[in-house]
Amino acid sequence: MLLMLLLFSGPARAQVESHGSVVLLTVAAPPDDAEKLEAVASELLERLQMQIELRRVERVDVGEVRQPLRGGPAYFARVWIAFAKSGRARLYLEHAARDRVLVRDVEADGHNPELVREELGHILQTAIEGLKAGEEIGAPRREALKEAGEDETPPVAPKPAPAKREPAAKPVASRSRSWRFGPRYELVWLGDGSRFEDGPGAVFGALLPTTTRAWGLELGGFFRRPLKIDALPVGARLQSLALDALVTFEIWRGARALFRLGAGAEADLVRLSPFAAAGQDVQLAKSHWLKVALGRVALSYAHDVGNFMDIEVTVGAELDPGRTRYVFEQNGGATDVLSPWPVRPLLSLGVTVL
């Protein structure tokens, strides 16, 4: 007789125990929202070693919430979530071991509906975590439903909850840097004879106080390493200092990265020192400074590697509408020493602190 009791009572006890870590989730939402909400809830509750039994309905029956579950599986908790056409959502949570119900309303976010699902998921996770720790949540069933208006439709107007509000998911903060400064190394392709200039520099950028905070200003200064041009009968040594001022616009901004366009003007100060090859009988001009006005366009990608520093990669071009040439003049005419391209590609890499 005892053996028979054990055999018949064993499966029943296992069924009850198996539901001791199961949450019955009832969702009334459009199919797309329901699937995404179920995925969020499953992921968060798996961290608490809880299982979810899913049920989809056209609308939540509040009468079901009013009555405690009797004669059915002993779920750890029952949860009902209903979405309104406006995007608002209401969550009911009942703990099987206590006659208490938690009711939470979540406002719609037309710009990012994902935040509503994330907040519902975190409310559910926090409540289940508290119940497993022995805490009481919500209010007595009748009092909680009375506070909620006992409305069978999704919430019409949110009301303050008497219990402490669980932390909700926070939206990812978009990047909004007022200013930036940092070193940069730049290479400019001159084109003539496959020559290029390169050297270190620094940039300072600031966002303009506009409503979109996408427009900005960037100032840069670069020291070019000496460039020696061996030519006959006269060569030259160039030493340049470049200063630029750009208006910038952030064409795309993410959580940890952005793309920035820039356009403006550049002033190059070039120290020109001519020299003659051995055996050449020429009279050389003295070393002197030249001023060259250029345009500048750039596309930068900045990636946040911390809360205070970005890595920036820039591609662009220097524009020389005057087609600057470095020439050697003699009685027979002028001979080119260096004739850079009017459009000179550039590439730079640097970091900025914020």
Residue frames as qw, qx, qy, qz and C-alpha x, y, z in Angstrom:
[[0.000, 0.884, 0.467, 0.000, 0.00, 0.00, 0.00],
 [0.310, -0.800, 0.114, 0.501, 2.78, 2.41, 0.91],
 [0.431, -0.132, 0.602, 0.659, 4.55, 1.56, -2.34],
 [0.234, 0.622, 0.655, 0.359, 1.41, 2.37, -4.35],
 [0.129, -0.938, -0.237, 0.217, 1.05, 5.75, -2.59],
 [0.384, -0.595, 0.344, 0.617, 4.61, 6.59, -3.41],
 [0.401, 0.151, 0.688, 0.587, 4.16, 5.63, -7.04],
 [0.121, 0.752, 0.584, 0.280, 1.00, 7.70, -7.52],
 [0.233, -0.929, -0.144, 0.249, 2.08, 10.69, -5.43],
 [0.582, -0.315, 0.322, 0.677, 5.54, 10.90, -7.01],
 [0.336, 0.391, 0.504, 0.693, 4.47, 12.22, -10.43],
 [0.127, -0.889, -0.394, -0.194, 2.05, 14.71, -8.90],
 [0.492, -0.770, 0.020, 0.405, 4.75, 16.08, -6.60],
 [0.538, -0.087, 0.413, 0.730, 7.18, 16.30, -9.51],
 [0.207, 0.664, 0.502, 0.514, 4.60, 18.24, -11.54],
 [0.282, -0.934, -0.214, 0.031, 4.15, 20.79, -8.76],
 [0.569, -0.591, 0.207, 0.533, 7.87, 21.09, -8.21],
 [0.536, 0.212, 0.475, 0.665, 8.53, 21.44, -11.92],
 [0.080, 0.805, 0.371, 0.456, 6.29, 24.52, -12.01],
 [0.504, -0.759, -0.190, 0.366, 8.01, 26.03, -8.98],
 [0.363, -0.447, 0.288, 0.766, 10.51, 27.72, -11.32],
 [0.249, 0.392, 0.671, 0.578, 8.05, 28.47, -14.14],
 [0.135, 0.417, 0.196, -0.877, 6.49, 31.84, -14.93],
 [0.370, 0.559, 0.722, 0.172, 3.25, 31.80, -16.94],
 [0.069, -0.366, 0.137, 0.918, 3.45, 34.78, -19.33],
 [0.366, 0.650, 0.665, 0.041, 0.26, 35.87, -21.08],
 [0.185, -0.291, 0.236, 0.908, 0.73, 38.49, -23.82],
 [0.385, 0.748, 0.537, -0.060, -1.93, 40.53, -25.63],
 [0.089, -0.703, 0.291, 0.643, -0.08, 42.37, -28.40],
 [0.683, 0.626, -0.228, -0.300, 0.43, 42.43, -32.17],
 [0.989, 0.040, -0.016, 0.144, 2.41, 39.36, -33.34],
 [0.570, 0.566, -0.276, 0.529, 5.64, 41.30, -33.97],
 [0.224, -0.680, 0.371, -0.591, 5.58, 43.04, -30.56],
 [0.891, -0.352, 0.140, -0.252, 4.63, 39.76, -28.84],
 [0.927, 0.203, -0.156, 0.274, 7.57, 37.86, -30.35],
 [0.368, 0.591, -0.342, 0.631, 10.09, 40.55, -29.45],
 [0.481, -0.616, 0.289, -0.553, 8.70, 40.90, -25.90],
 [0.976, -0.196, 0.024, -0.091, 8.86, 37.13, -25.40],
 [0.779, 0.363, -0.262, 0.440, 12.49, 37.09, -26.55],
 [0.033, 0.650, -0.361, 0.668, 13.42, 39.89, -24.12],
 [0.704, -0.495, 0.222, -0.458, 11.61, 38.26, -21.18],
 [0.993, -0.001, -0.103, 0.065, 13.10, 34.81, -21.88],
 [0.597, 0.484, -0.344, 0.540, 16.63, 36.19, -22.04],
 [0.149, -0.618, 0.372, -0.676, 16.31, 38.15, -18.78],
 [0.801, -0.390, 0.197, -0.409, 14.60, 35.38, -16.76],
 [0.923, 0.183, -0.299, 0.160, 17.06, 32.73, -17.91],
 [0.282, 0.550, -0.502, 0.605, 19.66, 34.63, -15.90],
 [0.473, -0.398, 0.455, -0.641, 17.52, 33.92, -12.81],
 [0.028, 0.082, -0.996, -0.015, 17.23, 30.22, -13.74],
 [0.495, 0.354, 0.513, -0.605, 13.52, 30.66, -14.42],
 [0.213, 0.181, 0.824, 0.492, 11.53, 29.13, -17.26],
 [0.353, 0.265, 0.049, -0.896, 8.72, 30.82, -19.19],
 [0.298, 0.378, 0.869, 0.114, 5.47, 29.24, -20.36],
 [0.067, 0.152, -0.217, -0.962, 4.07, 31.50, -23.07],
 [0.236, 0.565, 0.789, -0.049, 0.45, 32.16, -23.91],
 [0.025, -0.008, 0.257, 0.966, -0.91, 34.63, -26.45],
 [0.144, 0.626, 0.734, -0.222, -4.40, 36.10, -26.25],
 [0.212, 0.654, 0.390, 0.613, -6.30, 38.81, -28.10],
 [0.180, -0.705, 0.126, -0.674, -6.89, 40.75, -24.88],
 [0.216, 0.114, -0.804, 0.543, -6.12, 40.35, -21.20],
 [0.539, -0.571, -0.514, -0.345, -9.12, 39.25, -19.11],
 [0.051, -0.516, 0.487, -0.702, -8.80, 41.20, -15.85],
 [0.828, -0.330, 0.034, -0.452, -11.31, 38.80, -14.32],
 [0.910, 0.107, -0.346, 0.203, -8.59, 36.17, -14.59],
 [0.330, 0.432, -0.456, 0.704, -6.23, 38.45, -12.67],
 [0.472, -0.510, 0.182, -0.696, -8.84, 39.01, -9.93],
 [0.934, -0.254, 0.023, -0.249, -9.02, 35.29, -9.08],
 [0.275, -0.607, 0.744, 0.042, -6.10, 33.34, -7.61],
 [0.593, 0.283, -0.691, -0.303, -5.18, 30.17, -9.49],
 [0.621, -0.257, 0.623, -0.400, -6.76, 27.08, -7.87],
 [0.871, 0.150, 0.447, -0.138, -6.48, 23.50, -8.94],
 [0.703, 0.696, -0.139, 0.049, -3.92, 24.22, -11.68],
 [0.785, 0.182, -0.267, 0.528, -0.13, 23.98, -11.92],
 [0.474, -0.800, -0.142, 0.339, 1.70, 25.74, -9.09],
 [0.532, 0.656, 0.001, 0.536, 3.43, 28.43, -11.14],
 [0.485, -0.202, -0.299, 0.796, 6.01, 30.54, -9.38],
 [0.107, 0.488, 0.165, -0.850, 4.24, 33.59, -10.77],
 [0.431, 0.597, 0.635, 0.234, 1.66, 34.54, -13.38],
 [0.137, -0.428, 0.125, 0.884, 2.22, 37.59, -15.60],
 [0.429, 0.703, 0.558, 0.103, -0.14, 39.37, -17.97],
 [0.213, -0.396, 0.202, 0.870, 1.07, 42.07, -20.40],
 [0.408, 0.708, 0.574, 0.042, -1.29, 44.04, -22.63],
 [0.279, -0.116, 0.261, 0.917, -0.40, 46.58, -25.34],
 [0.330, 0.730, 0.391, -0.453, -2.75, 49.37, -26.39],
 [0.632, 0.641, 0.305, 0.312, -2.93, 50.69, -29.98],
 [0.013, 0.987, -0.124, 0.098, -1.18, 53.85, -28.78],
 [0.590, 0.475, -0.539, 0.368, 1.86, 51.79, -27.76],
 [0.375, -0.553, 0.494, -0.556, 1.26, 52.01, -24.01],
 [0.640, 0.013, -0.768, -0.009, 1.54, 48.79, -22.05],
 [0.582, -0.548, 0.297, -0.522, 0.32, 47.43, -18.71],
 [0.482, 0.215, -0.835, 0.154, 1.88, 44.60, -16.72],
 [0.750, -0.481, 0.120, -0.438, 0.12, 42.51, -14.03],
 [0.451, 0.328, -0.803, 0.212, 2.23, 40.13, -11.93],
 [0.780, -0.464, 0.041, -0.417, 0.80, 37.68, -9.38],
 [0.109, 0.445, -0.858, 0.232, 2.98, 35.67, -7.01],
 [0.678, -0.203, -0.645, -0.289, 1.45, 32.24, -6.37],
 [0.503, -0.160, -0.701, 0.480, 2.66, 32.09, -2.76],
 [0.052, -0.343, -0.403, 0.847, 0.99, 35.39, -1.77],
 [0.234, 0.732, 0.636, 0.074, -2.30, 37.03, -2.60],
 [0.123, -0.746, 0.057, 0.652, -0.54, 40.10, -3.96],
 [0.631, 0.597, 0.393, 0.301, -0.46, 41.66, -7.42],
 [0.306, -0.473, 0.177, 0.807, 1.98, 44.09, -8.98],
 [0.471, 0.766, 0.427, 0.098, 0.59, 46.49, -11.63],
 [0.339, -0.490, 0.233, 0.769, 2.89, 48.67, -13.73],
 [0.521, 0.804, 0.276, -0.074, 2.14, 51.02, -16.63],
 [0.524, -0.256, 0.371, 0.723, 4.75, 51.86, -19.27],
 [0.326, 0.769, 0.070, -0.545, 4.32, 54.90, -21.50],
 [0.798, 0.494, 0.273, 0.210, 4.70, 54.62, -25.27],
 [0.287, -0.638, 0.347, 0.625, 7.85, 55.84, -27.00],
 [0.698, 0.668, 0.181, -0.184, 7.08, 56.67, -30.63],
 [0.255, 0.823, -0.495, -0.110, 10.75, 57.27, -31.46],
 [0.239, 0.390, -0.885, 0.092, 11.98, 53.95, -30.07],
 [0.824, -0.258, -0.154, -0.480, 9.32, 51.26, -29.37],
 [0.731, 0.134, -0.620, 0.252, 12.10, 48.89, -28.29],
 [0.040, 0.340, -0.549, 0.762, 12.45, 50.87, -25.04],
 [0.704, -0.258, 0.081, -0.657, 8.91, 49.88, -23.99],
 [0.936, 0.005, -0.344, -0.075, 9.73, 46.18, -24.38],
 [0.518, 0.310, -0.570, 0.557, 13.08, 46.60, -22.61],
 [0.244, -0.376, 0.406, -0.797, 11.44, 48.39, -19.67],
 [0.860, -0.188, -0.061, -0.470, 8.75, 45.71, -19.35],
 [0.854, 0.152, -0.470, 0.164, 11.44, 43.03, -19.39],
 [0.314, 0.323, -0.565, 0.691, 13.47, 44.71, -16.67],
 [0.536, -0.353, 0.226, -0.733, 10.39, 45.31, -14.49],
 [0.943, -0.077, -0.211, -0.244, 9.63, 41.59, -14.79],
 [0.705, 0.259, -0.528, 0.398, 13.24, 40.60, -14.06],
 [0.014, 0.405, -0.486, 0.774, 13.49, 42.86, -11.00],
 [0.705, -0.297, 0.111, -0.635, 10.15, 41.65, -9.59],
 [0.949, -0.002, -0.309, -0.058, 11.01, 37.93, -10.00],
 [0.523, 0.343, -0.541, 0.562, 14.44, 38.52, -8.51],
 [0.260, -0.408, 0.394, -0.782, 12.83, 40.20, -5.49],
 [0.865, -0.201, -0.047, -0.457, 10.31, 37.37, -5.04],
 [0.865, 0.139, -0.446, 0.183, 13.07, 34.76, -5.11],
 [0.303, 0.336, -0.530, 0.717, 14.85, 36.75, -2.38],
 [0.290, -0.448, -0.774, 0.342, 11.72, 36.65, -0.20],
 [0.026, 0.138, 0.114, -0.984, 10.61, 40.25, -0.75],
 [0.306, 0.622, 0.681, -0.236, 7.01, 41.37, -1.08],
 [0.131, 0.003, 0.413, 0.901, 6.03, 43.16, -4.25],
 [0.236, -0.421, -0.574, -0.662, 2.94, 45.07, -5.31],
 [0.371, -0.190, 0.386, -0.823, -0.11, 45.28, -3.04],
 [0.438, 0.178, 0.830, -0.295, -2.93, 42.99, -1.91],
 [0.255, 0.265, 0.786, 0.496, -4.84, 41.77, -4.96],
 [0.057, 0.802, 0.593, 0.040, -8.05, 43.77, -4.43],
 [0.203, -0.844, -0.030, 0.496, -6.20, 46.94, -3.47],
 [0.344, -0.303, 0.550, 0.699, -3.79, 46.71, -6.43],
 [0.203, 0.409, 0.752, 0.475, -6.59, 46.22, -8.97],
 [0.050, -0.874, -0.453, 0.167, -8.61, 49.02, -7.42],
 [0.265, -0.689, 0.199, 0.645, -5.63, 51.36, -7.79],
 [0.248, -0.097, 0.696, 0.666, -5.38, 50.29, -11.43],
 [0.449, 0.216, -0.072, -0.864, -9.08, 51.05, -12.00],
 [0.570, 0.121, 0.803, -0.121, -9.87, 47.35, -12.71],
 [0.519, 0.626, -0.165, -0.558, -9.92, 48.25, -16.41],
 [0.865, 0.090, 0.487, 0.085, -9.97, 45.33, -18.82],
 [0.629, 0.746, 0.024, 0.218, -8.34, 47.42, -21.56],
 [0.655, 0.116, -0.189, 0.722, -4.72, 48.61, -21.65],
 [0.290, -0.534, -0.381, 0.697, -4.07, 51.64, -19.44],
 [0.202, 0.865, 0.364, 0.279, -5.80, 54.91, -20.22],
 [0.012, 0.882, -0.243, 0.405, -3.81, 57.08, -17.85],
 [0.643, 0.104, -0.624, 0.432, -0.80, 56.03, -15.74],
 [0.523, -0.791, -0.040, -0.316, -1.14, 56.36, -11.98],
 [0.060, 0.642, -0.679, 0.352, 1.60, 56.42, -9.35],
 [0.777, -0.133, -0.615, -0.012, 2.22, 53.05, -7.77],
 [0.578, -0.776, 0.084, -0.237, 2.20, 52.83, -3.96],
 [0.890, -0.300, 0.162, 0.303, 5.19, 50.50, -3.91],
 [0.250, -0.692, 0.422, 0.530, 8.75, 51.41, -4.77],
 [0.728, 0.633, -0.082, -0.250, 9.20, 51.53, -8.54],
 [0.861, -0.121, 0.350, 0.350, 11.60, 48.96, -9.95],
 [0.127, -0.605, 0.405, 0.673, 14.49, 50.34, -12.02],
 [0.749, 0.589, 0.259, -0.161, 13.60, 50.47, -15.69],
 [0.740, 0.147, 0.313, 0.576, 15.84, 50.05, -18.68],
 [0.058, -0.800, 0.047, 0.596, 17.62, 53.25, -19.57],
 [0.714, 0.693, 0.086, 0.043, 18.01, 54.25, -23.21],
 [0.756, -0.031, 0.100, 0.646, 21.52, 54.23, -24.57],
 [0.085, -0.850, -0.047, 0.517, 22.87, 57.75, -24.28],
 [0.674, 0.660, 0.148, 0.298, 23.69, 59.29, -27.62],
 [0.621, -0.098, -0.036, 0.777, 27.03, 60.93, -28.02],
 [0.060, 0.947, 0.210, 0.235, 26.99, 64.66, -27.38],
 [0.688, -0.238, -0.082, 0.681, 30.53, 66.02, -27.02],
 [0.031, 0.965, 0.153, -0.213, 30.81, 69.77, -26.57],
 [0.184, 0.876, -0.435, -0.095, 34.49, 69.91, -27.44],
 [0.970, -0.034, 0.128, 0.205, 37.47, 67.71, -28.32],
 [0.103, 0.891, -0.440, -0.050, 41.23, 68.11, -28.61],
 [0.880, -0.243, 0.388, 0.127, 44.04, 65.78, -29.58],
 [0.182, -0.561, 0.622, 0.515, 47.13, 64.94, -31.64],
 [0.817, 0.488, 0.253, -0.171, 46.99, 63.74, -35.23],
 [0.376, -0.386, 0.623, 0.567, 49.43, 62.52, -37.87],
 [0.612, 0.669, 0.229, -0.354, 48.63, 63.40, -41.48],
 [0.478, -0.126, 0.643, 0.585, 49.86, 62.40, -44.93],
 [0.454, 0.734, 0.108, -0.494, 49.16, 64.46, -48.08],
 [0.708, 0.167, 0.546, 0.417, 49.77, 63.04, -51.57],
 [0.024, 0.666, -0.166, -0.727, 51.29, 65.74, -53.82],
 [0.781, 0.530, 0.293, -0.153, 51.12, 63.64, -56.97],
 [0.475, 0.819, -0.322, -0.023, 54.02, 65.08, -58.97],
 [0.382, 0.517, -0.737, 0.208, 56.71, 62.41, -59.05],
 [0.753, -0.335, -0.566, -0.028, 54.78, 60.32, -56.47],
 [0.248, 0.242, -0.501, 0.793, 55.77, 62.72, -53.72],
 [0.481, -0.699, -0.490, -0.200, 53.95, 63.28, -50.46],
 [0.005, 0.521, -0.431, 0.737, 54.22, 65.41, -47.33],
 [0.690, -0.466, -0.550, -0.054, 53.57, 64.11, -43.85],
 [0.218, 0.316, -0.495, 0.779, 53.93, 65.23, -40.29],
 [0.242, -0.434, -0.777, 0.387, 52.33, 65.61, -36.87],
 [0.137, -0.399, -0.126, -0.898, 49.70, 68.10, -35.81],
 [0.001, 0.289, 0.778, -0.558, 46.75, 68.71, -33.53],
 [0.188, -0.465, -0.540, -0.676, 43.07, 69.56, -33.85],
 [0.095, 0.202, 0.605, -0.765, 40.56, 71.35, -31.66],
 [0.212, -0.354, -0.687, -0.599, 36.84, 70.90, -32.30],
 [0.159, 0.190, 0.579, -0.777, 33.72, 72.29, -30.69],
 [0.071, 0.541, 0.806, 0.231, 29.99, 71.83, -31.25],
 [0.076, -0.273, -0.082, -0.956, 28.00, 74.96, -31.95],
 [0.187, 0.208, 0.716, -0.639, 25.12, 75.74, -29.53],
 [0.438, 0.001, -0.455, -0.775, 22.36, 74.77, -31.97],
 [0.775, -0.138, 0.236, -0.569, 19.20, 72.77, -31.29],
 [0.952, 0.203, -0.205, -0.101, 20.49, 69.72, -33.18],
 [0.501, -0.708, 0.484, 0.113, 24.06, 69.99, -31.83],
 [0.889, 0.237, 0.317, 0.232, 25.28, 68.52, -35.14],
 [0.454, 0.817, -0.064, 0.349, 27.10, 71.59, -36.47],
 [0.694, -0.614, 0.032, 0.375, 30.56, 72.42, -35.23],
 [0.280, 0.912, -0.295, 0.045, 33.89, 74.10, -35.85],
 [0.923, -0.191, 0.097, 0.320, 37.32, 72.46, -36.17],
 [0.121, 0.929, -0.351, -0.019, 40.73, 74.16, -36.08],
 [0.962, -0.076, 0.115, 0.237, 43.90, 72.29, -36.99],
 [0.064, 0.893, -0.432, -0.110, 47.61, 72.87, -37.25],
 [0.976, 0.056, 0.145, 0.150, 50.16, 70.56, -38.92],
 [0.169, -0.782, 0.517, 0.305, 53.95, 70.58, -39.21],
 [0.902, 0.423, -0.061, -0.065, 55.17, 68.98, -42.44],
 [0.754, -0.383, 0.337, 0.415, 58.47, 67.16, -42.42],
 [0.035, 0.687, -0.409, -0.600, 61.10, 68.68, -44.78],
 [0.826, 0.427, 0.367, 0.005, 60.66, 67.63, -48.39],
 [0.247, -0.582, 0.506, 0.586, 63.79, 67.59, -50.58],
 [0.750, 0.603, 0.238, -0.133, 63.32, 67.78, -54.35],
 [0.466, -0.391, 0.548, 0.574, 66.35, 66.81, -56.43],
 [0.608, 0.716, 0.344, -0.001, 66.05, 68.37, -59.89],
 [0.532, -0.111, 0.312, 0.779, 68.32, 69.76, -62.58],
 [0.522, 0.428, -0.422, 0.605, 69.64, 72.36, -62.71],
 [0.155, -0.378, 0.436, -0.802, 68.06, 73.53, -59.44],
 [0.452, -0.358, -0.816, 0.021, 66.41, 71.62, -56.62],
 [0.293, -0.563, 0.100, -0.766, 64.54, 72.81, -53.57],
 [0.281, -0.152, -0.849, 0.421, 63.90, 72.00, -49.96],
 [0.383, -0.517, -0.285, -0.710, 60.36, 72.66, -48.70],
 [0.204, -0.157, -0.779, 0.572, 59.37, 73.04, -45.06],
 [0.293, -0.452, -0.437, -0.721, 55.63, 73.62, -44.54],
 [0.061, 0.182, 0.710, -0.678, 53.27, 74.63, -41.76],
 [0.228, -0.369, -0.667, -0.606, 49.55, 74.12, -42.46],
 [0.157, 0.185, 0.574, -0.782, 46.70, 75.83, -40.57],
 [0.202, -0.295, -0.728, -0.585, 43.07, 75.04, -41.34],
 [0.322, 0.132, 0.495, -0.796, 39.59, 76.03, -40.17],
 [0.201, -0.168, -0.858, -0.441, 36.59, 73.83, -41.03],
 [0.609, -0.102, 0.197, -0.762, 32.85, 73.91, -40.49],
 [0.070, 0.088, -0.993, -0.019, 31.74, 70.39, -39.53],
 [0.703, -0.084, -0.021, -0.706, 28.45, 68.51, -39.59],
 [0.322, -0.165, 0.918, -0.163, 27.74, 65.12, -37.97],
 [0.533, 0.122, -0.513, -0.662, 25.97, 63.13, -40.71],
 [0.808, -0.231, -0.511, -0.183, 25.49, 60.05, -38.49],
 [0.146, -0.528, 0.615, -0.567, 25.75, 59.48, -34.74],
 [0.762, -0.196, -0.604, -0.123, 25.55, 56.21, -32.86],
 [0.724, -0.680, -0.116, -0.014, 26.07, 55.11, -29.27],
 [0.682, -0.544, 0.253, 0.418, 29.87, 54.84, -29.59],
 [0.494, -0.005, 0.491, 0.717, 30.70, 56.16, -33.05],
 [0.316, 0.818, 0.254, -0.408, 29.94, 58.92, -35.55],
 [0.580, 0.316, 0.385, 0.644, 30.72, 60.19, -39.05],
 [0.089, -0.819, -0.148, 0.548, 31.59, 63.87, -39.49],
 [0.576, 0.599, 0.287, 0.477, 31.87, 65.96, -42.67],
 [0.323, -0.729, -0.036, 0.603, 34.07, 69.04, -42.77],
 [0.536, 0.593, 0.296, 0.523, 34.77, 71.79, -45.29],
 [0.247, -0.921, -0.070, 0.292, 36.71, 75.03, -45.06],
 [0.420, 0.860, -0.245, 0.158, 39.95, 76.84, -45.80],
 [0.861, -0.314, 0.039, 0.397, 43.63, 76.10, -45.27],
 [0.168, 0.949, -0.265, 0.033, 46.67, 78.36, -45.21],
 [0.928, -0.043, -0.004, 0.369, 50.09, 76.83, -45.92],
 [0.082, -0.936, 0.328, 0.101, 53.29, 78.64, -44.96],
 [0.950, 0.199, 0.050, 0.237, 56.10, 77.14, -47.03],
 [0.312, -0.797, 0.398, 0.331, 59.78, 77.78, -46.35],
 [0.847, 0.520, 0.061, 0.092, 61.45, 77.43, -49.79],
 [0.380, -0.732, 0.468, 0.317, 65.21, 76.89, -49.91],
 [0.807, 0.572, -0.122, -0.082, 66.63, 76.39, -53.45],
 [0.526, -0.567, 0.562, 0.295, 69.91, 74.57, -54.08],
 [0.587, 0.645, -0.382, -0.305, 71.93, 73.78, -57.20],
 [0.990, -0.017, 0.089, 0.112, 73.34, 70.46, -58.20],
 [0.559, -0.535, 0.369, 0.515, 77.11, 70.11, -58.34],
 [0.442, 0.014, 0.568, 0.695, 78.68, 71.73, -61.39],
 [0.163, 0.774, 0.556, 0.255, 75.76, 74.05, -62.12],
 [0.282, -0.035, -0.064, 0.957, 76.60, 77.72, -62.64],
 [0.187, -0.690, -0.540, -0.444, 73.39, 79.41, -61.47],
 [0.007, -0.260, 0.383, -0.887, 72.52, 82.22, -59.14],
 [0.326, -0.437, -0.837, 0.038, 70.10, 81.04, -56.44],
 [0.313, -0.680, -0.104, -0.655, 67.46, 83.12, -54.73],
 [0.057, -0.313, 0.713, -0.625, 67.61, 83.38, -50.97],
 [0.195, -0.331, -0.917, 0.109, 65.45, 81.13, -48.80],
 [0.262, -0.110, 0.071, -0.956, 62.05, 82.72, -48.24],
 [0.299, 0.273, 0.820, -0.406, 58.52, 82.01, -47.02],
 [0.221, -0.147, -0.601, -0.754, 55.59, 81.50, -49.38],
 [0.417, 0.168, 0.578, -0.681, 51.92, 81.81, -48.47],
 [0.209, -0.055, -0.823, -0.526, 49.53, 79.41, -50.23],
 [0.540, 0.040, 0.351, -0.764, 45.74, 79.54, -49.84],
 [0.203, 0.001, -0.943, -0.265, 43.93, 76.20, -50.20],
 [0.716, -0.249, -0.055, -0.650, 40.52, 74.68, -49.67],
 [0.029, 0.227, -0.945, 0.232, 40.00, 71.56, -47.58],
 [0.787, -0.170, -0.168, -0.569, 37.30, 68.87, -47.36],
 [0.074, 0.301, -0.910, 0.274, 37.31, 65.90, -44.99],
 [0.804, -0.284, -0.309, -0.421, 35.27, 62.92, -43.83],
 [0.001, -0.446, 0.773, -0.450, 36.08, 61.67, -40.32],
 [0.779, -0.306, -0.508, -0.201, 35.10, 58.52, -38.45],
 [0.113, -0.525, 0.593, -0.600, 35.37, 58.72, -34.66],
 [0.760, -0.239, -0.594, -0.112, 35.05, 55.66, -32.40],
 [0.452, -0.715, 0.286, -0.450, 34.69, 55.93, -28.63],
 [0.690, 0.146, -0.673, 0.225, 37.24, 53.74, -26.81],
 [0.346, -0.260, -0.642, 0.633, 36.31, 55.07, -23.38],
 [0.066, -0.847, -0.512, 0.129, 34.25, 57.74, -21.74],
 [0.185, -0.866, 0.063, 0.461, 36.90, 60.34, -22.47],
 [0.178, -0.516, 0.613, 0.571, 38.76, 59.41, -25.68],
 [0.792, 0.524, 0.198, -0.242, 38.02, 58.81, -29.37],
 [0.501, -0.182, 0.609, 0.587, 40.11, 57.31, -32.15],
 [0.459, 0.752, 0.136, -0.453, 39.63, 59.35, -35.33],
 [0.533, 0.024, 0.627, 0.568, 40.41, 58.41, -38.93],
 [0.300, 0.771, 0.120, -0.549, 40.06, 61.14, -41.58],
 [0.527, 0.185, 0.585, 0.587, 40.15, 60.99, -45.37],
 [0.194, 0.877, 0.254, -0.360, 39.85, 64.08, -47.52],
 [0.644, 0.420, 0.253, 0.588, 41.64, 66.40, -49.92],
 [0.195, -0.603, -0.004, 0.774, 43.40, 69.73, -50.18],
 [0.498, 0.720, 0.450, 0.177, 42.07, 71.87, -53.03],
 [0.364, -0.442, 0.193, 0.797, 44.46, 74.23, -54.85],
 [0.484, 0.777, 0.395, -0.082, 42.42, 76.40, -57.26],
 [0.084, 0.918, -0.273, -0.274, 45.52, 78.49, -58.05],
 [0.943, 0.285, -0.037, 0.169, 47.50, 75.42, -59.23],
 [0.320, -0.870, 0.356, 0.118, 50.64, 76.32, -57.30],
 [0.890, 0.352, -0.115, 0.267, 53.93, 75.53, -59.08],
 [0.497, -0.744, 0.285, 0.343, 57.52, 75.74, -57.87],
 [0.754, 0.619, 0.095, 0.198, 59.70, 76.77, -60.84],
 [0.557, -0.423, 0.223, 0.679, 63.26, 77.70, -61.76],
 [0.407, 0.890, 0.160, -0.129, 63.41, 80.80, -63.96],
 [0.545, -0.304, 0.408, 0.666, 66.16, 81.39, -66.50],
 [0.132, 0.448, -0.306, -0.830, 66.60, 83.32, -69.73],
 [0.166, 0.006, -0.853, -0.495, 65.16, 80.48, -71.74],
 [0.598, -0.379, -0.389, -0.590, 61.95, 80.40, -69.65],
 [0.542, -0.449, 0.487, -0.517, 60.66, 78.60, -66.57],
 [0.524, 0.134, -0.839, -0.054, 61.33, 74.97, -65.62],
 [0.751, -0.508, -0.114, -0.405, 59.10, 73.12, -63.13],
 [0.067, 0.420, -0.814, 0.395, 60.81, 72.01, -59.95],
 [0.078, 0.237, 0.921, -0.301, 57.55, 70.73, -58.39],
 [0.387, -0.107, -0.302, -0.865, 53.98, 70.91, -59.71],
 [0.225, 0.090, 0.874, -0.421, 51.57, 69.40, -57.14],
 [0.040, -0.451, -0.819, -0.351, 48.13, 68.15, -58.14],
 [0.234, -0.379, -0.031, -0.895, 45.30, 70.70, -57.75],
 [0.803, -0.400, -0.028, -0.440, 43.38, 68.08, -55.72],
 [0.281, 0.458, -0.790, 0.295, 45.67, 66.38, -53.18],
 [0.786, -0.375, -0.448, -0.202, 44.29, 63.35, -51.27],
 [0.045, -0.543, 0.614, -0.571, 45.03, 63.22, -47.54],
 [0.783, -0.311, -0.534, -0.067, 44.79, 60.66, -44.77],
 [0.020, -0.546, 0.535, -0.644, 45.21, 61.26, -41.03],
 [0.711, -0.339, -0.615, 0.033, 44.96, 59.24, -37.83],
 [0.071, 0.410, -0.449, 0.791, 44.71, 60.58, -34.31],
 [0.363, -0.476, -0.768, 0.228, 42.99, 60.58, -30.96],
 [0.138, -0.557, 0.000, -0.819, 40.92, 63.21, -29.24],
 [0.215, -0.229, -0.777, 0.545, 40.17, 63.58, -25.54],
 [0.239, -0.578, -0.502, -0.597, 36.70, 64.71, -24.55]]
